[in-house]
Amino acid sequence: MKLRKLSLLCHVALAIAGLVTSSIHAAELQNGGFETATSNQANYWSSTGNPAGIGGKVRGGNQGGYGWTTSYFAGNAYPTNSTFATTFETAAVRQNLTGTGSTFVAGATYTVTAKLFSAGSYAQAQNAMIMWSLCLTADGTPVASDHWFSEEFGPQSAANGGPIPDDHIITIAPGSNGLTDATVTFTATAAQAGKTIGVQLGGNTQGKYAGVTNIPTAAPYFGMMDTITLTSTAIPQLSSFSADKDVVDGEPVTLSWLINNPAAMSTLTLNDGTGAVNVLPLTSTEDGYGFTTVNPTANTTYTLTLDGTTTRQLTVLNGKVFAFTTSKRIALAPDYETTLSWDVRPVGATVTISDGTTTTDVTADTDPETGAGSRAFVVPAASTTYTINVNSGSATATRRVLRATTNNAAFFIDKAAYVAGEPTVVTWAGTGGNSASWIGIYQKNETPGGANEYSDQWNYLNGTQTTGGNHTSGTMNFTMPAGDYYAVLFVDGGYIVEQGPIPFTVTPPVVPEEPLRVLTIARTTDVVAGEQLTITWASQSGIEYDVYASDTLAGDPLVDWNKVGAAVPSAGDESTSFTEDLPEPTPAHRFYRVYEVEP
């Protein structure tokens, strides 16, 4: 065969608007070509030495925006209307499937087919060897491939590939383009499951045919391919499994599922833990949709099994706690109460709360329409964990509440109230005192061991934050800012209460009030009013003042003195004055007290 040596050129028809697939839902190759191609243009093909006189550049088919001249093909006809061409250069080109069904399914068999050919008129040109390569890839990695060769390779044998089979030798002669059907088949294993399916054309074949004379390479040889299709055996897939509610509410629960390739199903069962039930008759063999209703009375896990191997699970709860809170983290004397509140589903459920010793039915305290409820409880122990339960199942939640204790010989603080900056002295005696025991100071709205709730200050009994020693007795100081706190002694580095909690309060330091500053006192005589006395003091805007007067300093001014000026408005931020008409006879002494009052 005589052909002009060209770069390897792949000529592909994407039939039916893309790579044709069968039994793979909506997986398509993109129109226009293979995604890893370096160009949609072949190398420049000079007409020099070409008896056919073909010049210019070899470009993609008419669907790609360019056009082959009819002289490229025997009979002056295009192979198909959606043909395109791509340069291989030194690497293969590949097109991946997209959309649903574009990945391998374990056990499914995939077959890619193509028509291989050349142009019979090329026989007039010089000798050249042609190769065609067809391959399936998983995530871009070849998993199955095969190669076909022009007759120049026929007598050769590869050391690692063996003789080239006769049906892989294609003869191209004048008047014949060597049209041949090629097929590559591959059965996916678990290793390929879920990987993207791709069809690859061309590429380096030296790996298999390293022993042949004139080892084929990717660039100097070309072949043409047309009408590439990909089919697969129908493998059913369990696409989805869901319930219309995750908590029972007294009404049936609808379970539904979707199967891809449903016509290929053999078995489909549903198991609620008591045994498998055949639900194949409840599933459409056309669209794969199926459903059934169930009436669980307890937490139930449902398992849907396809063909005995593929499974999906979902759980329907007989109850769920959406919220469980307490009004107090530490219950104080004299009632030692806290109010527990909750929000549960389903509405109308049986609700109980346990303190570890006593279980209380609080169904009557729960709104039958909303599932919300609350109730006051007396906290029975220094550390009490309340557990709420819905419908006697596994729908639970917990809340820890402490009960205040008082000073005792084993654990006490020196006072119940402190001023900020004053140390709180904590003393213990005759306790376990192990090396990991520790004392924590908590705000009254925090719970030891609660999520993101930490002690404000703490130390191990050795006075540091590093364990060590056995200290059954001792004293420790903590200096706290203003607030309400409690002190508690824990054992073994955890949150088990050994002593306490003992509440205490820290108040801000008392700052004495600054007395009003008197600026002037003036005594005058008015022809009408008689003797008068005017007092002027430093004032603030927005304040009113009451003025009290007496002839002596005896008694409480607010009780025993005369109020001579009521709600005197401030004259501003500098000074305010008040004038009193002195009584007759004019006293020998006159004393005044001025008080700020809120307007």
Secondary structure as the mmCIF struct_conf table of DSSP 4:
data_model
#
loop_
_struct_conf.conf_type_id
_struct_conf.id
_struct_conf.beg_label_comp_id
_struct_conf.beg_label_asym_id
_struct_conf.beg_label_seq_id
_struct_conf.end_label_comp_id
_struct_conf.end_label_asym_id
_struct_conf.end_label_seq_id
STRN STRN1 LYS A 2 LYS A 2
STRN STRN2 LEU A 9 ALA A 13
TURN_TY1_P TURN_TY1_P1 ILE A 16 ALA A 17
BEND BEND1 GLY A 18 LEU A 19
STRN STRN3 VAL A 20 SER A 22
BEND BEND2 SER A 23 ILE A 24
TURN_TY1_P TURN_TY1_P2 HIS A 25 ALA A 26
STRN STRN4 GLU A 28 GLU A 28
HELX_LH_PP_P HELX_LH_PP_P1 LEU A 29 GLN A 30
TURN_TY1_P TURN_TY1_P3 ASN A 31 GLY A 32
TURN_TY1_P TURN_TY1_P4 GLU A 35 THR A 36
BEND BEND3 THR A 38 THR A 38
BEND BEND4 ASN A 40 ASN A 40
STRN STRN5 GLN A 41 TYR A 44
TURN_TY1_P TURN_TY1_P5 THR A 48 GLY A 49
TURN_TY1_P TURN_TY1_P6 PRO A 51 ALA A 52
BEND BEND5 GLY A 56 GLY A 56
STRN STRN6 LYS A 57 ARG A 59
HELX_RH_3T_P HELX_RH_3T_P1 ASN A 62 GLY A 64
TURN_TY1_P TURN_TY1_P7 GLY A 65 GLY A 65
HELX_RH_3T_P HELX_RH_3T_P2 THR A 70 TYR A 72
BEND BEND6 PHE A 73 PHE A 73
HELX_RH_3T_P HELX_RH_3T_P3 ALA A 74 ASN A 76
BEND BEND7 PRO A 79 PRO A 79
TURN_TY1_P TURN_TY1_P8 ASN A 81 SER A 82
STRN STRN7 THR A 83 THR A 87
TURN_TY1_P TURN_TY1_P9 GLU A 89 THR A 90
BEND BEND8 ALA A 91 ALA A 91
STRN STRN8 VAL A 93 ASN A 96
STRN STRN9 THR A 98 THR A 98
BEND BEND9 GLY A 99 GLY A 99
TURN_TY1_P TURN_TY1_P10 THR A 100 GLY A 101
STRN STRN10 THR A 103 THR A 103
TURN_TY1_P TURN_TY1_P11 ALA A 106 GLY A 107
STRN STRN11 THR A 109 PHE A 117
HELX_RH_3T_P HELX_RH_3T_P4 GLY A 120 ALA A 123
STRN STRN12 GLN A 124 GLN A 124
BEND BEND10 ALA A 125 ALA A 125
STRN STRN13 ASN A 127 ASN A 127
STRN STRN14 MET A 131 ALA A 138
TURN_TY1_P TURN_TY1_P12 ASP A 139 GLY A 140
STRN STRN15 THR A 141 SER A 150
HELX_RH_3T_P HELX_RH_3T_P5 GLU A 151 PHE A 153
TURN_TY1_P TURN_TY1_P13 GLY A 154 PRO A 155
STRN STRN16 SER A 157 ALA A 158
TURN_TY1_P TURN_TY1_P14 ALA A 159 GLY A 161
STRN STRN17 GLY A 162 PRO A 163
HELX_LH_PP_P HELX_LH_PP_P2 ILE A 164 PRO A 165
HELX_RH_3T_P HELX_RH_3T_P6 ASP A 166 HIS A 168
STRN STRN18 ILE A 169 ILE A 170
STRN STRN19 ALA A 173 ALA A 173
TURN_TY1_P TURN_TY1_P15 PRO A 174 GLY A 175
STRN STRN20 SER A 176 SER A 176
STRN STRN21 THR A 180 THR A 187
TURN_TY1_P TURN_TY1_P16 ALA A 190 GLY A 194
HELX_LH_PP_P HELX_LH_PP_P3 LYS A 195 LYS A 195
STRN STRN22 THR A 196 THR A 196
STRN STRN23 ILE A 197 LEU A 201
TURN_TY1_P TURN_TY1_P17 GLN A 206 LYS A 208
TURN_TY1_P TURN_TY1_P18 ALA A 210 GLY A 211
BEND BEND11 VAL A 212 ASN A 214
BEND BEND12 ALA A 218 PRO A 220
STRN STRN24 MET A 224 SER A 232
STRN STRN25 GLN A 237 ALA A 243
BEND BEND13 ASP A 244 ASP A 244
BEND BEND14 ASP A 246 ASP A 246
STRN STRN26 VAL A 247 VAL A 247
BEND BEND15 GLY A 250 GLU A 251
HELX_LH_PP_P HELX_LH_PP_P4 PRO A 252 PRO A 252
STRN STRN27 VAL A 253 ASN A 260
BEND BEND16 ASN A 261 ASN A 261
HELX_RH_3T_P HELX_RH_3T_P7 PRO A 262 ALA A 264
STRN STRN28 LEU A 268 ASN A 271
BEND BEND17 ASP A 272 THR A 274
STRN STRN29 ALA A 276 ASN A 278
HELX_RH_3T_P HELX_RH_3T_P8 LEU A 280 LEU A 282
STRN STRN30 THR A 283 THR A 283
TURN_TY1_P TURN_TY1_P19 THR A 285 ASP A 287
STRN STRN31 TYR A 289 VAL A 294
BEND BEND18 THR A 297 ALA A 298
STRN STRN32 THR A 300 LEU A 306
TURN_TY1_P TURN_TY1_P20 ASP A 307 THR A 309
STRN STRN33 THR A 310 VAL A 316
STRN STRN34 LEU A 317 LEU A 317
BEND BEND19 ASN A 318 ASN A 318
STRN STRN35 LYS A 320 THR A 326
BEND BEND20 SER A 327 SER A 327
BEND BEND21 ARG A 329 ARG A 329
STRN STRN36 ILE A 330 ALA A 331
TURN_TY1_P TURN_TY1_P21 ALA A 333 ASP A 335
STRN STRN37 GLU A 337 ARG A 345
BEND BEND22 PRO A 346 PRO A 346
TURN_TY1_P TURN_TY1_P22 VAL A 347 GLY A 348
STRN STRN38 VAL A 351 SER A 354
BEND BEND23 GLY A 356 THR A 357
STRN STRN39 THR A 359 ASP A 361
HELX_RH_3T_P HELX_RH_3T_P9 THR A 363 ASP A 365
STRN STRN40 THR A 366 THR A 366
TURN_TY1_P TURN_TY1_P23 PRO A 368 THR A 370
STRN STRN41 ALA A 372 VAL A 378
BEND BEND24 ALA A 381 ALA A 382
STRN STRN42 SER A 383 VAL A 390
TURN_TY1_P TURN_TY1_P24 ASN A 391 SER A 394
STRN STRN43 ALA A 395 ARG A 403
STRN STRN44 ASN A 408 ASN A 408
TURN_TY1_P TURN_TY1_P25 ALA A 409 ALA A 410
STRN STRN45 PHE A 411 ILE A 413
BEND BEND25 ASP A 414 ASP A 414
BEND BEND26 ALA A 416 ALA A 416
STRN STRN46 ALA A 417 VAL A 419
TURN_TY1_P TURN_TY1_P26 ALA A 420 GLY A 421
BEND BEND27 GLU A 422 GLU A 422
STRN STRN47 PRO A 423 TRP A 428
BEND BEND28 GLY A 430 THR A 431
TURN_TY1_P TURN_TY1_P27 SER A 435 ALA A 436
STRN STRN48 TRP A 438 GLN A 443
TURN_TY1_P TURN_TY1_P28 LYS A 444 ASN A 445
TURN_TY1_P TURN_TY1_P29 PRO A 448 GLY A 449
TURN_TY1_P TURN_TY1_P30 ALA A 451 ASN A 452
BEND BEND29 ASP A 456 ASP A 456
STRN STRN49 GLN A 457 TYR A 460
TURN_TY1_P TURN_TY1_P31 LEU A 461 ASN A 462
BEND BEND30 GLY A 463 THR A 466
BEND BEND31 GLY A 469 GLY A 469
BEND BEND32 THR A 472 SER A 473
STRN STRN50 GLY A 474 THR A 479
BEND BEND33 ALA A 482 ALA A 482
STRN STRN51 GLY A 483 VAL A 491
TURN_TY1_P TURN_TY1_P32 ASP A 492 TYR A 495
STRN STRN52 ILE A 496 THR A 507
HELX_LH_PP_P HELX_LH_PP_P5 PRO A 508 VAL A 510
HELX_LH_PP_P HELX_LH_PP_P6 PRO A 512 ARG A 517
STRN STRN53 VAL A 518 ASP A 526
TURN_TY1_P TURN_TY1_P33 VAL A 527 ALA A 529
STRN STRN54 GLY A 530 ALA A 538
TURN_TY1_P TURN_TY1_P34 SER A 541 GLY A 542
STRN STRN55 GLU A 544 SER A 550
BEND BEND34 ASP A 551 LEU A 553
BEND BEND35 GLY A 555 GLY A 555
HELX_RH_AL_P HELX_RH_AL_P1 PRO A 557 ASP A 560
BEND BEND36 TRP A 561 TRP A 561
STRN STRN56 ASN A 562 PRO A 569
HELX_LH_PP_P HELX_LH_PP_P7 SER A 570 SER A 570
BEND BEND37 ASP A 573 GLU A 574
STRN STRN57 SER A 575 ASP A 581
HELX_LH_PP_P HELX_LH_PP_P8 LEU A 582 PRO A 583
BEND BEND38 GLU A 584 PRO A 585
HELX_LH_PP_P HELX_LH_PP_P9 THR A 586 PRO A 587
BEND BEND39 ALA A 588 ALA A 588
STRN STRN58 PHE A 591 VAL A 597
#
